[in-house]
Amino acid sequence: MAKFVMWGSYCEDALEKRTPYRADHLAGLEAQKEKGLLLSLGPTTDNAKVFGTYEAADEATVRQLVENDPYWQNGIWTEYEVYGWNQVF
């Protein structure tokens, strides 16, 4: 399995706007973590960006995970990029 990083952006007022989707978002992340796909994910301290690390068969799988997330589907995440990652340490 390959490793990937995801960088994305949050909408304005994300902390307020995410409320209706938060429980489903967290449940989905937990399921990804249990399957070994999601290694870590969280916002920057200013809540402007999101960063995640994944272990998956390919980039398309990571993109599918991101695009199926309630935060993406409801405009809480406004853009994202996925990069292959060569974890050294």
N, C-alpha and C positions, 0 to 999 in steps of 0.2 A: 504494500500500500504506500502511496505517495503522501507527502505532507504539503499542506497549502495554508496560506494566510489570506485573510479577508479584511480589507479596509473599507469602511463605509461611512456615510454621513447620516446624521439625524435631522429631522425637520425642526423648525423653530417650535419652541414650547413642547418638546418631545415628552418631558416628564408629565405634563398634564394630558397630552393627547394619547399617550400610550395606555392609559388606565384601562379602557375597555378590552384591550388585547393582551394585557400583561400576563394573566394566568395561562392563557393558551400558548403564548410565546415561551414562558418558562417551562411549561409541560413539554413542549416540543424540543427545547434545548436539552432537557433531562433525558428524553428518549434518545436523542442523538448521542449524548454522552454515554448512556448505557450500552449503546451499540458500538461504541469505540470510534465513532465518526468525529465527534466534537471533542477537542482537547481542552479548549478554553475560549471564553468569549466575554466581552464586557466593554463598557464605554470608557472613553477618556475622562479625566477628572472634570472637564468642563462640559461633559455630556454633548459634545459636538460630533464626535466620531465614535465608531464602533470598530473593534479589532477582534478577530477570532482566529484560532488555529484549528485545523482539521486534518484528519488522516482518512483518505478516501482513495478509491480506485482511480479516479480521474477528476479533472477540473469540472466537468459537466455535472458530476455528482454533487460537488460543493455548491455550484450555482443552483442546482435544483433545491438543495436544503435551504439556501438563502431565500430563494424566490417563493418557497412554500411557507415561509415564516409569516405569521400574522403582522409583524412589524413591517415587512416589505409589502405585503399585500394591501396594507392600510395606510401606506405613506409615512410611516414613522421613520423607516430607513429610506432615504431619498436617492441614494446612489451607492454603488459598491464596486470593488475590483477584487479579483482573485489572482493570487500569484503562487506559482510553485515555490516550495520552500525547502532549502537544503539545511536542515537542522544540524548544526555542528555540536552544540552543547545543549 
